[in-house]
């Protein structure tokens, strides 16, 4: 009888173990990893993973500053999927090859932050430690393209991910741990490179510079609720024009839109710069633009240059103004257009 009971007990235990085995659920990235591993075995069988599980297939060392955590990286890159389709890029040549070149778009290094939750884990793993001037071509599995951070490589596999596998070909062009100071230094270089324009710029606000080009007909400030009219042209430090009220300037810079009326725009004055509004709808304007106007007088022409906290900051604006971009606005106060 004891032998019979033992046999039954073994059967029950085995059945229970089998039931437990059958209820084990596959990890959320299991099928994605099988596909990725098979692709790697076919295309790069001798490349071993490093760090969190990225695969470096080409690397050229840089000699400049080292990329560190909690900083701001300026980088040129081309990103493709595993099939070789380009999904993102920064350079003009690639845009032309793809038939996507646009004279109004910015091409050049863009800012990547290495601050937690602002950079994908795999990309951070790839670029932190690189040096300015360095280049790396790296394959990053989709589960490492998350903005979440975990303690161990296997933890990334155990969390659901909808990101795609990516191949980054990335070159580090600059690095700073203080983006505001960096932008100010770029503005000061721009001013020094244009001594004919910036003879004695006013710098009474951090990150802002104003230069009178043609003095106004008076030195009196505009009273509150005054309506004035201006022509303006906005551009980046590299000269890319992104907006203008001047038709010829628009045509010369590939901005011309036949459906737009090129004429002076209305500015409604306030008690302080932040209260200035523009256009028929009295729309708010970025503070750097408002500060430029605030320094001006009747029929004055001037130029304001300011860093991105007074402009579009980390978000940028459209394809013309990338994140963390200092801006230049040339403005002239003019007579009211005739009806």
C-alpha positions in Angstrom: 0.0 0.0 0.0 2.8 2.4 0.9 4.4 1.8 -2.5 1.1 2.5 -4.2 0.6 5.8 -2.3 4.2 6.8 -3.1 3.6 6.2 -6.8 0.4 8.2 -6.7 2.2 11.0 -4.9 4.9 11.1 -7.6 2.3 11.3 -10.3 0.5 14.2 -8.6 3.8 16.0 -8.1 4.8 15.5 -11.7 1.4 16.5 -13.0 1.6 19.7 -10.8 5.0 20.5 -12.1 3.9 20.0 -15.7 0.9 22.2 -15.1 3.2 24.9 -13.7 5.5 24.6 -16.7 2.5 25.0 -19.1 1.5 28.3 -17.4 4.8 30.0 -17.9 4.2 33.0 -20.2 6.8 34.0 -22.8 8.5 37.4 -22.2 7.0 40.4 -24.0 10.0 40.7 -26.4 10.7 36.9 -26.9 9.6 36.8 -30.5 11.2 40.1 -31.3 14.5 38.8 -29.9 14.3 35.5 -31.9 13.9 37.6 -35.1 16.7 40.0 -34.1 19.1 37.1 -33.2 18.4 35.4 -36.5 19.0 38.6 -38.4 22.3 39.2 -36.5 23.4 35.6 -37.2 22.8 36.1 -40.9 24.3 39.6 -41.3 26.8 40.1 -38.5 27.5 36.6 -37.0 30.9 37.6 -35.5 29.8 40.8 -33.7 29.3 40.4 -30.0 27.0 42.5 -27.9 28.3 45.1 -25.4 26.9 47.2 -22.6 23.1 46.7 -22.4 23.1 44.6 -25.5 24.0 46.9 -28.4 26.2 45.8 -31.3 29.0 48.1 -32.5 29.8 47.3 -36.2 32.0 50.3 -37.0 33.9 52.8 -34.8 36.3 55.7 -35.2 37.7 57.3 -32.1 37.4 61.0 -31.5 39.9 63.3 -29.8 37.7 66.0 -28.3 35.6 66.3 -25.2 34.0 63.2 -23.8 30.3 62.7 -23.9 29.0 62.3 -20.4 25.6 61.8 -18.7 23.4 64.8 -18.1 24.8 66.8 -21.0 24.0 68.0 -24.5 25.4 66.3 -27.6 25.6 67.8 -31.0 25.5 65.0 -33.5 25.1 64.2 -37.2 23.4 60.9 -37.9 21.6 58.6 -40.3 19.2 56.1 -38.8 18.0 53.0 -40.7 15.9 50.0 -39.9 17.2 46.4 -40.3 16.1 46.4 -43.9 18.2 49.4 -44.7 15.4 51.9 -45.0 16.4 55.4 -43.8 14.1 56.6 -41.0 15.8 59.8 -39.9 18.9 61.9 -40.9 20.5 65.2 -40.3 22.5 65.9 -43.5 21.7 67.7 -46.7 23.3 65.0 -48.9 21.0 62.3 -47.6 18.0 64.6 -48.1 19.0 65.1 -51.7 19.6 61.4 -52.3 16.1 60.6 -51.0 14.5 63.4 -53.0 13.5 65.2 -49.8 15.7 68.2 -49.9 13.9 71.4 -48.9 15.6 74.8 -49.0 13.6 75.9 -45.9 14.7 73.0 -43.7 17.7 73.0 -41.4 20.4 70.4 -42.1 23.3 69.9 -39.7 24.1 68.6 -36.2 21.2 68.3 -33.9 21.1 68.1 -30.1 20.7 64.9 -28.2 20.4 65.1 -24.5 22.0 62.4 -22.3 19.7 63.2 -19.4 17.7 60.2 -18.1 14.2 59.9 -19.6 15.1 62.2 -22.5 17.3 59.6 -24.4 16.7 56.0 -25.3 18.6 53.5 -23.1 20.4 51.9 -26.0 21.4 55.2 -27.6 22.7 56.4 -24.3 24.7 53.2 -24.0 26.1 53.8 -27.5 27.2 57.5 -27.2 28.1 58.1 -23.6 31.9 57.8 -23.4 32.4 58.7 -27.1 34.5 61.8 -27.8 33.9 64.8 -30.1 35.0 63.9 -33.6 34.2 60.2 -33.0 31.9 58.1 -35.2 30.1 54.9 -34.4 27.8 52.6 -36.3 25.7 50.6 -33.9 22.8 48.2 -34.0 20.3 48.8 -31.2 17.6 46.2 -30.5 14.0 47.6 -30.2 13.6 46.7 -26.6 16.6 49.0 -25.8 15.0 52.0 -27.6 12.8 52.7 -24.6 13.2 55.9 -22.5 12.7 53.8 -19.4 15.7 52.8 -17.4 16.2 49.4 -15.7 19.0 48.0 -13.6 20.1 45.0 -15.7 20.1 44.2 -19.5 17.6 41.3 -19.0 15.1 43.7 -17.4 14.6 45.4 -20.7 13.6 42.2 -22.3 11.0 41.7 -19.6 9.2 44.9 -20.3 6.9 45.4 -23.2 8.3 47.6 -26.0 6.8 48.8 -29.3 10.0 50.4 -30.6 11.8 49.2 -33.7 15.3 47.9 -34.1 17.5 50.7 -35.3 21.0 51.1 -36.8 22.6 54.4 -35.9 25.5 55.8 -37.9 26.4 58.8 -35.6 29.2 61.3 -35.5 29.7 63.5 -32.4 30.4 67.1 -33.5 30.3 68.8 -30.0 29.4 68.3 -26.4 28.5 70.6 -23.5 27.2 70.2 -20.0 25.6 73.7 -20.1 23.5 74.3 -23.2 22.7 77.9 -22.2 26.4 78.8 -21.8 27.1 77.0 -25.1 24.5 79.0 -27.0 25.7 82.3 -25.6 29.2 81.4 -26.7 27.9 80.7 -30.2 26.1 84.0 -30.3 29.2 85.9 -29.2 31.2 84.1 -32.0 28.5 85.2 -34.4 28.7 88.8 -33.2 32.5 88.9 -33.5 32.2 87.4 -37.0 29.9 90.4 -38.1 31.7 93.5 -36.8 30.3 95.7 -39.5 26.8 95.1 -38.1 27.5 94.7 -34.4 29.4 97.8 -33.6 28.1 98.2 -30.0 25.5 95.6 -29.1 23.4 96.1 -26.0 23.4 93.1 -23.7 21.0 94.0 -20.8 19.3 90.6 -20.6 21.0 87.2 -20.2 21.3 85.6 -23.6 20.0 88.6 -25.5 21.8 91.2 -27.7 20.5 94.2 -29.5 22.1 96.4 -32.1 20.7 99.5 -33.7 21.3 99.6 -37.4 19.5 102.8 -38.3 18.5 105.1 -35.4 14.8 106.0 -35.0 13.4 109.5 -35.6 12.9 109.8 -31.8 14.3 108.2 -28.6 10.9 108.2 -26.9 9.4 104.8 -26.0 6.1 103.8 -27.5 3.1 104.4 -25.2 1.0 101.6 -24.0 -1.7 100.5 -26.5 0.2 102.1 -29.4 -0.1 100.2 -32.7 3.0 100.1 -34.8 4.0 98.2 -38.0 7.1 96.3 -38.8 8.9 94.4 -41.4 11.1 91.6 -40.2 13.3 88.6 -41.2 14.1 85.8 -38.9 17.1 83.4 -39.4 19.4 81.0 -37.6 23.1 81.8 -36.8 24.1 79.8 -39.9 22.1 82.2 -42.1 19.0 80.0 -42.8 16.0 82.3 -43.2 12.9 80.8 -41.7 10.4 83.7 -41.8 10.1 87.1 -43.4 7.6 89.8 -44.3 9.6 90.8 -47.4 8.6 89.2 -50.7 12.1 89.5 -52.3 13.8 88.0 -49.2 11.3 85.1 -49.3 12.0 84.5 -53.0 15.7 84.7 -52.5 15.6 82.1 -49.7 13.1 79.7 -51.2 10.4 80.7 -48.7 8.0 82.3 -51.1 4.4 81.3 -50.9 2.0 82.7 -53.5 -0.9 82.4 -51.0 0.8 84.7 -48.5 0.6 88.5 -48.4 4.0 90.1 -47.9 3.5 93.3 -46.1 4.3 95.0 -42.7 2.7 93.3 -39.7 0.9 95.0 -36.8 2.4 95.1 -33.3 0.2 96.1 -30.3 2.3 97.7 -27.6 1.9 97.0 -23.9 3.4 98.1 -20.5 6.2 95.6 -20.8 7.8 93.4 -23.5 5.9 90.3 -22.5 2.6 92.1 -23.3 3.4 92.8 -26.9 1.2 91.0 -29.5 1.3 90.7 -33.2 -1.0 90.5 -36.1 -4.8 91.0 -36.6 -5.5 88.4 -33.9 -3.1 90.0 -31.4 -1.1 86.7 -31.1 1.6 86.2 -28.5 5.2 86.3 -29.7 8.4 84.7 -28.4 10.1 86.7 -25.8 13.3 87.3 -27.6 11.4 88.9 -30.5 9.4 91.0 -28.1 12.7 92.2 -26.4 14.1 93.2 -29.7 11.0 95.3 -30.4 11.2 96.7 -26.8 14.5 98.3 -27.6 13.3 100.0 -30.7 11.8 103.4 -31.5 9.8 105.0 -34.3 11.2 104.1 -37.7 14.2 102.4 -36.2 16.0 99.5 -37.8 17.8 97.0 -35.6 18.7 93.4 -35.0 18.2 91.1 -32.0 20.1 87.9 -31.3 19.0 85.6 -28.5 19.5 82.1 -27.1 16.8 79.5 -27.2 15.3 80.0 -23.7 14.0 83.3 -25.2 12.8 81.5 -28.3 11.7 77.9 -28.9 13.9 76.2 -26.3 14.1 72.4 -26.5 11.1 72.0 -28.8 12.3 74.0 -31.8 9.7 74.9 -34.5 9.0 73.0 -37.6 11.7 71.7 -39.9 13.5 75.1 -40.0 14.3 75.7 -36.3 15.9 72.7 -34.4 15.9 72.4 -30.7 18.2 74.7 -28.7 18.6 77.2 -31.5 19.7 80.8 -31.0 17.7 83.1 -33.3 18.4 86.4 -35.2 15.7 88.9 -36.0 16.2 91.9 -38.3 13.4 94.3 -37.7 12.4 97.7 -39.1 9.6 99.9 -37.7 7.7 101.3 -40.8 4.7 103.3 -41.7 1.2 101.8 -41.6 0.5 100.1 -44.9 -2.1 101.9 -47.1 -5.5 100.3 -47.2 
